[in-house]
């Protein structure tokens, strides 16, 4: 795809905002990769994993010591640090972390590149469209895969904590799904489609001039 150079200049404050967006997204990309890498290396070195597990535990009597009446209530999650996990469970959790890191990095990298193309006043390029298509697909599929890996790994953690026994429903075997990253992935695909359409429209207009 070929495009003509944009003729409209950014204002001073437009450029300031774009530079802020560029540096912020670049720092976020680097921070995501570095922090995730440190966490993964630490887990591999220590064999300990910090994760959230679903709970089904009623509130203690101390939770309703006032004048109001607590009809019902329970804990629904707990953050725990576990060790001594089997190799298979550890690999599932590590794989989930790796996929999650790559997914987040792909999205923030796409935003960084978008800010750079906007500063150069050439946003409607094949490379940018392709990058957003890849980022949207990675975010949609990567979110599902990482949540499945971590969810299945959490199931195994619960099984190993209880040796397969159900302890009065204390650790219910349920898997949660966060639809927000998946929806954002579809949003990036829509943005990519808009860029692709705008690029084609720009070529058509160039041909008419």
C-alpha positions as CSV (number, residue, x, y, z in Angstrom):
1,X,0.0,0.0,0.0
2,X,1.3,3.5,-0.9
3,X,0.1,6.7,0.7
4,X,0.7,10.3,0.1
5,X,2.2,12.5,2.8
6,X,-0.2,14.2,5.1
7,X,-0.5,18.0,4.6
8,X,-2.1,18.9,7.9
9,X,0.4,19.9,10.6
10,X,-0.1,19.0,14.2
11,X,-0.4,21.9,16.7
12,X,2.2,22.3,19.4
13,X,0.0,20.7,22.0
14,X,-1.0,17.9,19.7
15,X,2.6,17.0,19.3
16,X,3.2,17.2,23.1
17,X,0.3,14.9,23.7
18,X,1.5,12.4,21.1
19,X,5.0,12.4,22.6
20,X,3.6,11.8,26.0
21,X,1.6,8.9,24.6
22,X,4.6,7.6,22.8
23,X,6.9,7.6,25.9
24,X,4.2,6.3,28.2
25,X,3.3,3.4,26.0
26,X,7.0,2.6,25.4
27,X,7.6,2.6,29.2
28,X,4.5,0.5,29.7
29,X,5.8,-2.0,27.2
30,X,9.2,-2.2,28.8
31,X,7.7,-2.3,32.3
32,X,5.4,-5.1,31.4
33,X,8.1,-7.2,29.9
34,X,10.6,-6.6,32.7
35,X,8.2,-7.1,35.6
36,X,6.7,-10.2,34.0
37,X,10.2,-11.6,33.3
38,X,11.3,-11.0,36.9
39,X,8.2,-12.7,38.2
40,X,8.6,-15.7,36.0
41,X,12.3,-16.1,36.8
42,X,11.6,-15.7,40.5
43,X,9.0,-18.4,40.3
44,X,11.3,-20.7,38.5
45,X,14.1,-20.1,40.9
46,X,12.1,-20.5,44.1
47,X,9.4,-22.9,43.0
48,X,6.8,-20.7,44.8
49,X,3.8,-19.2,43.1
50,X,1.6,-16.3,44.2
51,X,-1.9,-16.5,42.8
52,X,-5.6,-16.0,43.5
53,X,-7.9,-18.9,44.3
54,X,-11.6,-19.1,44.6
55,X,-13.1,-19.6,48.0
56,X,-16.5,-20.6,49.5
57,X,-16.2,-19.7,53.1
58,X,-18.9,-18.0,55.2
59,X,-18.1,-14.8,57.1
60,X,-17.2,-15.3,60.8
61,X,-19.6,-14.1,63.6
62,X,-17.3,-11.1,64.2
63,X,-18.3,-9.7,60.9
64,X,-21.8,-8.8,62.3
65,X,-21.1,-7.5,65.7
66,X,-23.0,-4.2,65.3
67,X,-26.7,-3.3,65.3
68,X,-27.3,-4.3,61.7
69,X,-28.2,-7.9,60.8
70,X,-25.9,-9.7,58.4
71,X,-28.2,-12.0,56.5
72,X,-25.6,-13.9,54.5
73,X,-22.0,-13.4,53.3
74,X,-18.9,-15.3,52.3
75,X,-15.3,-15.0,51.1
76,X,-15.0,-15.6,47.4
77,X,-11.3,-15.4,46.8
78,X,-7.9,-15.6,48.5
79,X,-4.4,-14.7,47.4
80,X,-2.0,-17.4,48.4
81,X,1.7,-18.3,48.0
82,X,2.2,-22.0,47.3
83,X,5.2,-24.2,46.9
84,X,6.0,-27.9,46.2
85,X,3.8,-28.0,43.2
86,X,4.1,-30.8,40.6
87,X,6.1,-30.1,37.4
88,X,2.9,-30.1,35.2
89,X,1.1,-27.6,37.4
90,X,4.2,-25.3,37.5
91,X,4.5,-25.5,33.7
92,X,0.8,-24.5,33.3
93,X,1.2,-21.4,35.5
94,X,4.5,-20.4,33.9
95,X,3.0,-20.8,30.4
96,X,0.0,-18.7,31.4
97,X,2.3,-15.9,32.7
98,X,4.4,-16.0,29.5
99,X,1.3,-15.8,27.2
100,X,-0.1,-13.0,29.3
101,X,3.2,-11.1,29.1
102,X,3.4,-11.5,25.3
103,X,-0.2,-10.5,24.9
104,X,0.2,-7.2,26.9
105,X,3.4,-6.4,25.2
106,X,1.8,-6.8,21.8
107,X,-1.0,-4.3,22.6
108,X,1.3,-1.7,24.2
109,X,3.7,-2.0,21.3
110,X,0.9,-1.4,18.8
111,X,-0.1,1.8,20.7
112,X,3.6,2.9,20.7
113,X,3.9,2.4,17.0
114,X,0.6,4.2,16.4
115,X,1.8,7.3,18.3
116,X,5.0,7.2,16.3
117,X,3.2,7.1,13.0
118,X,0.9,9.9,14.1
119,X,3.9,12.1,14.9
120,X,5.2,11.5,11.4
121,X,1.7,12.3,10.1
122,X,1.5,8.9,8.3
123,X,-1.0,6.8,10.3
124,X,-2.6,5.0,7.4
125,X,0.1,2.5,6.4
126,X,0.0,-1.2,5.7
127,X,2.5,-1.9,8.5
128,X,0.3,-0.2,11.1
129,X,-2.9,-1.9,9.9
130,X,-1.1,-5.3,10.0
131,X,0.3,-4.5,13.5
132,X,-3.2,-3.7,14.9
133,X,-4.7,-6.8,13.2
134,X,-1.9,-8.9,14.9
135,X,-2.3,-7.1,18.2
136,X,-6.1,-7.6,18.2
137,X,-5.8,-11.3,17.3
138,X,-3.1,-11.8,19.9
139,X,-5.1,-10.0,22.6
140,X,-8.3,-12.0,21.9
141,X,-6.6,-15.4,21.6
142,X,-3.9,-14.8,24.1
143,X,-6.3,-13.7,26.8
144,X,-8.4,-16.9,26.3
145,X,-5.3,-19.1,26.3
146,X,-3.6,-17.4,29.3
147,X,-6.8,-17.5,31.4
148,X,-7.3,-21.1,30.5
149,X,-3.7,-22.1,31.4
150,X,-3.8,-20.2,34.7
151,X,-7.3,-21.4,35.5
152,X,-6.5,-25.0,34.8
153,X,-3.2,-24.6,36.7
154,X,-5.2,-23.2,39.7
155,X,-7.5,-26.3,39.6
156,X,-4.4,-28.4,39.9
157,X,-3.1,-26.3,42.7
158,X,-6.4,-26.8,44.6
159,X,-6.2,-30.6,43.9
160,X,-2.7,-30.8,45.2
161,X,-3.5,-28.7,48.3
162,X,-6.3,-31.0,49.2
163,X,-4.9,-34.2,47.6
164,X,-8.1,-34.4,45.5
165,X,-10.5,-34.2,48.5
166,X,-13.4,-31.7,48.7
167,X,-12.9,-29.9,52.0
168,X,-16.5,-28.7,52.8
169,X,-16.4,-26.7,49.5
170,X,-13.5,-24.5,50.9
171,X,-11.8,-24.5,47.5
172,X,-14.6,-24.7,44.8
173,X,-13.3,-26.0,41.5
174,X,-14.5,-23.1,39.3
175,X,-12.8,-21.1,36.5
176,X,-13.5,-17.4,36.0
177,X,-13.3,-15.7,32.6
178,X,-12.6,-12.0,32.2
179,X,-14.3,-10.8,29.0
180,X,-12.7,-7.3,29.1
181,X,-9.4,-8.2,27.3
182,X,-11.3,-10.2,24.7
183,X,-13.6,-7.2,24.0
184,X,-10.6,-5.0,23.7
185,X,-9.1,-7.4,21.2
186,X,-12.1,-7.1,19.0
187,X,-11.9,-3.3,19.4
188,X,-8.3,-3.3,18.1
189,X,-9.5,-5.4,15.1
190,X,-12.2,-2.8,14.4
191,X,-9.5,0.0,14.6
192,X,-7.4,-2.0,12.1
193,X,-10.3,-2.2,9.8
194,X,-10.9,1.5,10.1
195,X,-7.2,2.2,9.2
196,X,-7.4,-0.2,6.2
197,X,-10.6,1.6,4.9
198,X,-9.0,5.0,5.5
199,X,-5.9,4.0,3.6
200,X,-8.0,2.8,0.6
201,X,-10.1,6.0,0.7
202,X,-6.9,8.1,0.7
203,X,-5.6,6.3,-2.4
204,X,-8.9,6.8,-4.1
205,X,-8.9,10.5,-3.3
206,X,-5.3,10.8,-4.6
207,X,-6.4,9.3,-7.8
208,X,-9.1,11.9,-8.2
209,X,-6.7,14.8,-7.8
